[in-house]
Amino acid sequence: MKQKITAKQARYIKLGTVGNLEDVCLKDGTLRIDFFAVPHELGLKGDKEAIRQVYLSEGKTKGKATDFANQIHDFYHCGANTLWITMVHGKLWWCFAQDEVEFISNNPNGHQLTGSRLKRTVDGWHSTDLKGSALYLTNLNGMLTKTAGYRSTICTIRQEPLEYLLRTINGEAEPLIEEAHKAKTGILISIENLIKRLQPKEFELFVDLVFSRLGAHRTSAVGSTQKTIDIEMTLPLTGQRAFAQVKCSTNQQELNYYVKQMEERDEDFMFYVYHTSRYALECTSKKVKLVDVKELSQMTLKAGLLDWLLQKAG
């Protein structure tokens, strides 16, 4: 793991008015802006009022002119301790930038894909946390991702989102989330113990309910009289045919028997569901899916069957 990052402030930057600078920035490790009207020397001086007057002379409202002046000032004068982020291609990207601002052009014609000026990142843009996990926007809290809806170029990340952002990049669990994960682990262990209390017929019914709640369509009665089948089913999303062999307690020899029987059938695959085995089971057949008590407990939560289990096993 890389050294933990810290930052006193952060800015979100939209790379181009309509994202036209995103790919070039991510590729060459730069931050680029489209503000062509402001002279480079004025940006270097950091005279917000003079910059504001440029936009007022173009007919911008007072509010818009002030907003543009603040953004350009941030681009030129946010220091090396500023964390920069953007949101592109479904991911959060982050970097630290060098202080120097390089002038490109004040003429937008022919420079739509280069911008008006740029800053270089310290070591490129990153789309993973420090543990190597991708920073997908779908996995991030809305208090941060809503920033992508900002209609202008640069905006400040406030204190609470900044703290969340730093934890996310450093791969640190949020205290509330960590507490919830611990509680979930305790619940899953309890579910495993409750499942093991079910009698054989109850266990078969329970497995049928789990698979049904998760989308499988049963095509035979629970506890089929066929030798190798307890539950026949189809999977609507794929159209595959499958069956489940359900065992409270089992062993490797028994599993091997059913795997051999499975190879002689024309279903797409078999679920071998059990809650107890003295030794870990092994199966190399691609047509067999082992479902032990740990996986079944996860499926129980997803299927919303905890209350049913509490009533039956209590």
Salt bridges, closest charged atoms under 4 A:
ASP23 OD1 - HIS89 NE2 3.05
ASP28 OD2 - ARG32 NH2 2.68
GLU49 OE2 - ARG52 NH1 3.43
GLU58 OE1 - LYS60 NZ 3.56
ASP74 OD2 - ARG11 NE 2.85
GLU102 OE2 - ARG120 NE 2.74
ASP123 OD1 - HIS126 NE2 2.99
GLU172 OE2 - LYS4 NZ 3.28
GLU174 OE2 - ARG167 NH2 3.51
GLU192 OE2 - LYS294 NZ 3.71
ASP208 OD1 - ARG218 NE 2.83
GLU254 OE2 - LYS247 NZ 3.53
ASP266 OD1 - ARG241 NH1 3.48
GLU267 OE2 - ARG241 NH2 3.79
GLU267 OE2 - ARG265 NH2 2.78
GLU295 OE2 - LYS289 NZ 3.51
